[in-house]
Amino acid sequence: MTHTALDPVPAERAAVLDDAHLGDIQGALGTIRLDDHGARRGLSAKLKTLLAIVGPGLIVMVGDNDAGAFATYGQAGQNYGTHLLWTLLLLVPVLYVNQEMVLRLGAVTGVGHARLILERFGKFWGAFSVIDLFLLNALTLVTEFIGITLAAGYLGLPKAASVVLAALVIVASAFTGSFRRFERIAICLCAASLLLVPVYFLVHPAASQMALGLITPGLPGGSGELSTVMLLIIGIVGTTVAPWQLFFQQSYVIDKRITPRFMRYEKADLWIGIVIVVIGGAAMMGFTAAAFAGTTGFGNFGDAAGIAHGLEVHAGKLAGVLYAIALLDASVIGAFAVSLSTAYAIGDVFGMKHSLHRGVKGAKGFYAIYAGLVAAAAVIVLIPGSPLGLLTEGVQTLAGVLLPSASVFLLLLCNDKQVLGPWVNGPRTNAFTAVVVGVLVSLSVVLTASVLFPDISADAIIDIMAGCAAAGILAAGYAGTRRRTAARQDPVDRTGRDTWRMPPLETLTRPAMSTTRRIGMGTLRTYLLIAMILVVVKIVQVALGG
């Protein structure tokens, strides 16, 4: 029997690729049995359900305030004060919309992001996405261990021993064979990320400056610094909305066995994570700006260890120690999430067993990939002469450049009725996501222009963004007209959403790729390849002081 787009699909006939992804929800803070279909009435019942669901959104958000984020936010605060705080508020809706779409894909389909791209768009596009993810994640994981070495150095701990011990903890936490034990460890580490709050109050930035930075968009520095500031802004975008987040949360939602009926609780989990990540980012920019204002260190960012020393001078040893512990904690959480993101994606694509519910013997390939990535990153960090500073700065910017590509695939999947049925995007989500992709591409174009023309003026940048906006409006108008026509011809029936799951992949018909879509996606990929090369050129120039 072939299911139509809106027929409910029994759990045993859904597209879930690993049978360990079916069963009771065994969260860190509670359990929901598979046969528990009762309505949640009353505050107590709803709170217990939320506690059982909490995890995917919290971990993916806090995991993104990792070692790279500490460096990026710290650089923004030390070099430009609170002038770039506004970028965090603008990113809140971007964070929510992107991650809400992937949690919807995970809960409804039971299939990871990489496998969906492969199945729905073919090997060519699937390979591009997985290769992007693997390379970027490998580099990101190295930056997590760089963070560990910087924190250990400030705390007076031996570098090699700290790296080896951290690697063992990261690997051992996942090798327990228990999803619940792993999530409990991860949530404890997420709670420890709140150490940034007492650091903020110890340093005590001026509330008026914080408020002004949040509500006043602007580009600090003179025209000569414009390209460097744009590089940093793209880095903030890349560290706050990273491509690995899309792959991680979708797979983690699946592994936690969350289904569509718990969608609103998972959205609440996501909002909790967003609030924590924005508080952390704002705190880092704020207390770094206050610590270095009026000192010779202002405008001369070095690394996260330099920030710890600056905090110590300004607010005492306790502030520096708490910041270093928070950095160590953030690096471990980031390593958890990035390694799992890659292991989940490769397990999905190659059909391997890939679940934290399984012991090592039950998913050898999955655990081998996870441990291998961690070990490789630890070794690279310990190699004398490795270009660690260059890697830390480059990873966040590359993530920002690659994000438009990931967002395009996400948008296409969330409009695929065979994949999401009654859960496909509405017109508002489509319009907002299209704007986000346009803004990200515009930032990439500005960066490219700043590399080719180092003395580019602010007026030229405004003209470039205006041109991108005009092109985006035309493209969005064309796409919107096509979607409205399609919606009138084939309206979406959203009844019965809580019980709808995507049918097995082999029963779906691959969507036809129109000539317009092929040209558009090919153009985007070509541009992103050029932009990546130029980003590397710009980073090297900055590193060499050119």
VEXNUNU-419562 format. One record per residue (C-alpha): residue in three letters; x, z, y. Coordinates in steps of 0.001 Angstrom, whole numbers, plus 524288, in hexadecimal, padded with zeros to 5 digits. Each point is the difference from the previous one (the first is absolute). Layout:
REM residues N
ALAXZY...
END
This chain:
REM residues 546
MET800008000080000THR8051E7FC7680D81HIS7FCB18096380B0ATHR7FB567FAC380CF5ALA805C08054080C87LEU7F5F080AC0801B1ASP7FD308040C7F20EPRO8048E80DEB7FD3CVAL80B66800117F680PRO8012C80B057F600ALA80CA5807D480106GLU804917FB4C7F2C3ARG7FE2A7F1C680452ALA8068D8018F80D48ALA80CED7F97480336VAL8086180C4E7FE8DLEU80CFA7FBB47FA05ASP804B580D117FA81ASP7F6328084E7F88BALA806B780C3F80529HIS7F9927FC6C80CF4LEU7F2B0803737FA47GLY7FB8F80E0C7FE19ASP7FE8580CE080731ILE805478012D80DD9GLN80AAC80A477FE89GLY804228029880DF4ALA8098280A34804D8LEU7F4FD8083780595GLY7F4CF7FD867F696THR7FA0A7F8267F4E3ILE7F4537F6D67FF4BARG7FBAA7FC767F24FLEU7FD467F1D57FCA8ASP7F2158035C7FBC5ASP7FD38807AD80C77HIS7F5FB7F77B806CEGLY7F8F980AC180775ALA7FD3D7FF5480E82ARG8087C80869808CDARG7F6A2808E480745GLY8044280AD8808EDLEU80CB88028D80726SER80692806E17F47AALA7FDB87F4BF7F685LYS804A47F5E9809E0LEU80C2E807F180330LYS80387801637F193THR7FE807F15B7FE3ELEU808787FD3880BE4LEU80A9A809297FAF9ALA8000B7F8EB7F2E9ILE800ED7F2B2806B7VAL80A3E8039080A4EGLY80D2A7F9E97FD22PRO801217F12E80162GLY7FD4F7FF4980E9DLEU8078F80C588031EILE80C1E7FC2B7F840VAL800767F1E8804CAMET7FEF88044080E2FVAL8096E80B837FF9BGLY8092A7F7D37F791ASP800DE7F65380B17ASN8056B80A7D80921ASP80C697FEE07F7FDALA80E867FF7480336GLY7FE617F2E4806DDALA7F4F58058C80835PHE8086380B9A80409ALA80A747F67F804A7THR7F65F7F6DB806C6TYR7F7E380A66806DCGLY80C5B8077E8034CGLN806147F3F480618ALA7F3AB7FD91807EEGLY8000280DF58052EGLN80EA08014A80277ASN801987F2B78067BTYR7F30A7FE608071EGLY7F9CD80D7780106THR7F14B800257FDF3HIS7FE0A7F22680524LEU7FCDD7FA487F281LEU7F67980A7B7FB5BTRP7F4B17F6C0802CCTHR803F57F7897F477LEU7FBA980ABD7F693LEU7F1FD8005180522LEU7FF097F12B7FF50LEU8045A8007F7F1D1VAL7F55E809997FBA7PRO7F54F7F5BD7FE11VAL809FC7F6E37F9C4LEU803D180A9E7F651TYR7F1FB802EB7FC84VAL7FB1E7F2097FE85ASN80B987FB7C7F7C4GLN7FFDF80BC97F6F1GLU7F12A8005E7FEFEMET8003B7F20B7FB13VAL80A10802F77F565LEU7F93980C647FB75ARG7F39E7F7DC7FEDCLEU8075D7F5D07F81AGLY8059980A7D7F71DALA7F366807637FD7AVAL7F7D87F3B37FDDATHR809677F7517F864GLY808938093A7F81CVAL80AFC7F600801BFGLY80C2D801A180865HIS802AD7F85080C62ALA80B127F7C47FA76ARG7F8307FBBE7F41DLEU7F4327FC5580839ILE808537F755808CBLEU8061C7F9B17F40CGLU7F2F37FD747F963ARG7F8637FB8D80BE8PHE80A637F7D48070FGLY809157FB9F7F52ALYS80E0C802707FBFCPHE8060E7FA6C80C55TRP7F93C8093B8097DGLY8005680B4C7F66FALA80EB07FE997FE4CPHE802097FFE980EBBSER7F87E80CC880187VAL8069F806F77F4B3ILE80DA77FB8280420ASP7FD448048080DFFLEU7FB7D80D217FAE7PHE80B47801DE7F688LEU80ABA7FCAF809D4LEU7FA0A807C980B23ASN7FD2480BB57F73DALA80DD37FFF97FA90LEU8057E8006A80DD6THR7F60680A3E80423LEU803C8808AE7F497VAL80E267FF9680479THR7FBB0804E980D67GLU7F93B80B937F962PHE80CE88041C7F9F6ILE806C47FDDF80D0DGLY7F657809E780572ILE803638095E7F4FCTHR80E937FF0780311LEU7FDBF8022D80E92ALA7F77780BF37FD9BALA809898057E7F5F9GLY80B717FDD28093DTYR7F97C8079780AF1LEU7FC5580B097F6BCGLY80E03800BE7FB22LEU7FD147FB317F23EPRO809517F6FA7F88ALYS7FBEF7F1B280122ALA802147FB6A7F1F9ALA7F9C980BF37F9CCSER7F4417FF2F80935VAL7FDAC7F1A87FCF1VAL80123802027F152LEU7F73380C0680035ALA7F5C97F90E80858ALA800277F43B7F6DALEU7FDF9808F07F443VAL7F490806E3806B0ILE7F9B87F308803C8VAL8012E7FAB97F229ALA7FC4D80C9D7F8F7SER7F3AA801C680837ALA7FA987F31D7FB13PHE804C68019B7F201THR7F72780B837FCBAGLY7F5DE7F74A7F96FSER7F583806B680823PHE7F9917F99E80BADARG7FB3780D3E804ADARG80D878063E7FFDBPHE805CE7F4AC8079CGLU7F5288009480A28ARG8017080EB1801A2ILE80E747FE50802E6ALA7FD217F4E68097DILE7F570807998074ACYS808DE80BE88014ALEU80A2B7F7198062DCYS7F5857FA54808FDALA7FCA680DCA8047FALA80E708026B802E5SER7FFD77F4598095BLEU7F874808D08095ELEU80D01806BC80300LEU800D07F63280B30VAL7F53680795806FDPRO807D280C98801F9VAL80BA77F7AC80447TYR7F72D7FA2480A6CPHE7FC0D80D6180500LEU80E068050B7FFB5VAL8045B7F4928087FHIS7F35980042807E6PRO7FF327F27780669ALA7F82D7FF4580C98ALA7F1AE7FDA67FCBESER7FE4E7F77780C13GLN80AE57F6C97FBAAMET7FA627FF347F244ALA7F2847FCAF80559LEU8058D7F5D58094FGLY807B27F9907F511LEU7F4127FF4C7F74EILE7F6CA7F9CA809DBTHR8095A7F75D807DEPRO804857F3C17F8D9GLY80C997FA4E80523LEU80D6E7FAB97FCAAPRO80AEE8092680489GLY80D687FB628044DGLY804057F45880815SER7FF3F7F19D7FC9CGLY80D33800C17F937GLU7FA7B809D67F63FLEU7F35B7F8C67FD96SER803D47F9DF7F309THR8056F80CFE7FB19VAL7F358806F2803B1MET7F8037F5897F923LEU8088B801B07F3F6LEU7FD1F80E8C80052ILE7F15B7FDEA801B6ILE7FFCC7F6F57F44BGLY807AB80A897F8DAILE7F576809FC80379VAL7F5AF7F6AE7FAD0GLY808077FDC37F3B1THR8025480E647FD72THR7F1DB803E1802A1VAL7F9327F4AB7F919ALA8093D7FBCD7F525PRO7FCE97F5A07F5A9TRP8033C809527F4C0GLN7F4928088F80443LEU7F64F7F5617FC36PHE8057F7FEBE7F250PHE801CC80EA87FE03GLN7F297804C480406GLN7F89A7F59F7F85DSER8076B8032B7F37DTYR7FFA580EB08022BVAL7F1357FFC68020AILE7FF057F8AB7F311ASP8091B809647F8F4LYS7F83580B9380520ARG7F3D47F9917FA32ILE7F8547FFF180CB2THR7F3D77F7587FF6DPRO7F71E7FA8480ABBARG7F6A080B917FF84PHE80A94808988060DMET803587F66980ADDARG7FBD1808A780B51TYR8083480B527FAECGLU80BE17F73D7FED4LYS7FDAD7FB4F80DF0ALA8001480E428045EASP80CD5801C67F88FLEU805717F44E80756TRP7FC018059B80D33ILE806A080CF57FCB9GLY80C847F8837FD4AILE7FEE37F7F880C7FVAL7FE4580C1D80860ILE80C048065B7F9E9VAL808747F3D380170VAL7FC5D7FE1780E5AILE8025880E6B8030DGLY80D437FF167F964GLY803ED7F38980713ALA7FB898050B80D4DALA806DA80D0B7FDBEMET80CD77F9287FCCAMET7FF7A7F74A80BF5GLY7FC1B80B888088DPHE809DE80A2D7FBD2THR80B197F6037FF59ALA7FCDA7FB7480DD1ALA7FFF480E10804E7ALA80C84803D47F8E2PHE8081C7F4CB8057CALA7FA1A7FE8980DA3GLY80A7D801BF80A5FTHR80B30800487F61ETHR80AC17F6467FCECGLY7F91C7FD927F30APHE7F4317F9F0806B4GLY7FFD27F1667FD3CASN80ADE8013B7F5F1PHE7F8FB801B67F304GLY808FE8010A7F44AASP7F8C4804F17F414ALA7F6B280AA97FB5DALA80B28809B97FE57GLY803377FE3280E64ILE7F1FC8039480337ALA8012D80C8A7F7FEHIS80C2D803D5807ACGLY7F9367FCB780CD5LEU7F463808747FC53GLU8092E80B267FCA7VAL806857FF3980D60HIS7F2FA7FF5980717ALA7F784809747F82FGLY808CE8076F7F6A1LYS804C77FF2E7F202LEU7F27B802347FA19ALA7FAB07F37C8062CGLY80B477F80C7FA76VAL7FE9F805F27F26FLEU7F1437FDED7FF66TYR801C07F1E48045CALA80A707FDA47F598ILE7F76A805F77F558ALA7F4A17F78280492LEU808F17F40C7FF61LEU8044A803937F234ASP7F1D6802037FC03ALA7FBA27F32A8062ESER80ADC7F87C7F93BVAL7FBE48051A7F2A6ILE7F1947FCD680261GLY803B27F26480499ALA8086A7FDEE7F3F2PHE7F4A4804327F73EALA7F6937F67880643VAL8090D7F44880197SER80526800E17F202LEU7F24E801537FA72SER7FB307F4B38085ETHR80A257F70B7F9CEALA7FE21805117F216TYR7F13E7FE91800FFALA8011D7F2158055FILE809887FB537F599GLY7F8088069E7F55AASP7F3D87F92480506VAL806347F291800B3PHE8069C8007C7F2B6GLY7F4F4806E67F8E2MET807CD80C447FCCALYS7F9DA80D697FE44HIS801158062780D76SER7F9F280D5B801AELEU8048E80DAD8034BHIS7F62E804B57F5D8ARG809127FA9D7F599GLY80C798066B7FB67VAL80CDC7F8C180062LYS7FE507FB277F203GLY7F2BC7FA4680372ALA804BD7F82480BBCLYS80EA27FDFC7FE64GLY801057F419808D6PHE7F86E8067780B09TYR8087580C2D7FFF8ALA80C7B7F8127FE48ILE7FD137F82580C54TYR7FCE880C708078CALA80C5F807117FBA4GLY808817F3D680164LEU7FC167FE0A80E31VAL802A480E3780347ALA80D327FFDB7F92FALA804327F32C8067BALA7FC8A804FE80D9AALA8076380CC07FDA1VAL80C177F8927FB9CILE7FFCB7F6D780BCEVAL7FF6680B7780962LEU80BCD8063F7F981ILE808637F3A0800C2PRO80A32801F180AD0GLY7FE7D7F67580B29SER7F1DB7FC117FD41PRO7F9457FB2680C8DLEU7F63580B2B7FFF9GLY7FCC67FFE780E80LEU7FD267F1747FFA3LEU7F6F8801B27F450THR7F84D80B0A80652GLU7FD557F85180C62GLY7FD8E7F3197F934VAL7F6418044D7F5B0GLN7F5A38048B809A7THR800F47F37F80800LEU7FF7F7F7437F406ALA7F3E5807717FB89GLY7F9967FD0780D0BVAL803667F1987FEDDLEU7FAF17FEE37F1FBLEU7F3678077F80278PRO7F8377F44280537SER801F07F9167F2F4ALA7FB5480BE57F85BSER7F4508017A8091DVAL7FC0E7F1C47FE14PHE7FF5E801897F130LEU7F8A580CD1801A9LEU7F5FB7F984808D7LEU7FE037F4A97F695LEU7FE368090F7F44CCYS7F630808568075DASN7F7B97F3E08029BASP800427FB9C7F1C8LYS7F25F802687FA94GLN804727FECF7F1E9VAL809C880AF08025FLEU7F81D8096680868GLY7F1E97FB8C7FE48PRO7F77D808B8808BATRP80C4A8068F80572VAL805437F3F880731ASN8039A8016E80E52GLY7F5B67FFA480A7BPRO801987F7A580C46ARG8053E80B5480844THR80AE6803487F66AASN803A27F1AB7FF0BALA8006B7FE7480EB7PHE8085880C2A801F4THR809767FC897F50DALA801837F24880576VAL80399805F580D31VAL809DC809137F95DVAL806877F49E7F8FBGLY8007E7F89280CDAVAL8066E80B688070CLEU80A17801B57F530VAL803587F1918003DSER800F38009380EE4LEU809BB80B3D7FF28SER807F67F8337F651VAL7FFF77F42380906VAL804888087E80B5BLEU80B06805627F7C2THR8040C7F2577FBECALA800057FB8E80E1BSER807F580BD480435VAL80A737FC997F5F7LEU800B87F1C580436PHE7FF728037680E76PRO8063480D838020DASP7FCFD7FFF380EAFILE7F19D7FD0B7FE36SER7F7898057480AF3ALA7F3F8808827FF35ASP7F7E17F4C980582ALA804A77F71C7F509ILE7FC4780A217F5E0ILE7F2758014080606ASP7FEB47F1267FFBAILE803E07FFA57F1A0MET7F62680A837FC78ALA7F5887F92680804GLY802CF7F34A7F8D5CYS7FF40806EB7F2DCALA7F34C8067280443ALA7FA197F2D9803D6ALA803FA7F9FD7F302GLY7FAB980BE67F8EEILE7F2E87FF44806FCLEU7FE8B7F1A77FC5DALA80399802C27F1D0ALA7F70180BD97FF63GLY7F4E27F835805ECTYR801AD7F53C7F5F1ALA800CB809B87F4B9GLY7F464807BE8053DTHR7F79A7F3C6800D7ARG803517FC7C7F1E5ARG7FD0980DD77FB4BARG7F2F48008E80724THR7FC257F3187F9DDALA80416804EA7F298ALA7F8C380CED80222ARG7F3677F8E38032CGLN801537F7A87F3D9ASP8040880B2F7F708PRO7FC7A80D64805CAVAL8061480C557FA4DASP7F6DE809397F8C8ARG805E880D9080189THR7F66A8074E7F756GLY805638071F7F427ARG80DB2800FF8059BASP8033180D307F9F4THR7FF567FA947F229TRP806067F29380242ARG80D967FD267FA8CMET807687F33B7FF8CPRO7FE787F90A7F2D6PRO80C2F7FD157F7BELEU8095F7F6C2806E4GLU7FEF37F59B7F57FTHR7F1707FE77802F3LEU802467FCDA80E5BTHR801797F26E805B0ARG80BFB7FE668089APRO7FBD87FCE980E0EALA802AF7F259804EBMET80ABB7FF5080A46SER7FB897F72E80AF7THR809BD7F743806E3THR7FE62807FE80C71ARG8030280CB17F8E0ARG80BDB7FA417F924ILE805817FAE780CD8GLY7FD6480CEF806D6MET8062E8086E7F571GLY80B847F6D57FE74THR802718002480EA4LEU7FF6580ED58004EARG809B3801327F4E1THR809747F66080645TYR7FF5A8071C80CE3LEU801E080D4E7F9A5LEU80C157FB0F7F8E2ILE805D57FB7380CEDALA7FC1080CC1806A3MET80669808097F53BILE80CD57F8D6801D2LEU7FF95801EE80EABVAL7FC9D80E637FE75VAL80C61801C87F80EVAL8079E7F90780AB4LYS7FA30808E880A65ILE802C180C607F838VAL80E2E7FC147FE2AGLN801007FD6580EA5VAL7FA8380D728030EALA808E5806747F5F1LEU80BFA7F96B805F4GLY7FBBC8035B80DBEGLY7FE067F1CF803A1
END
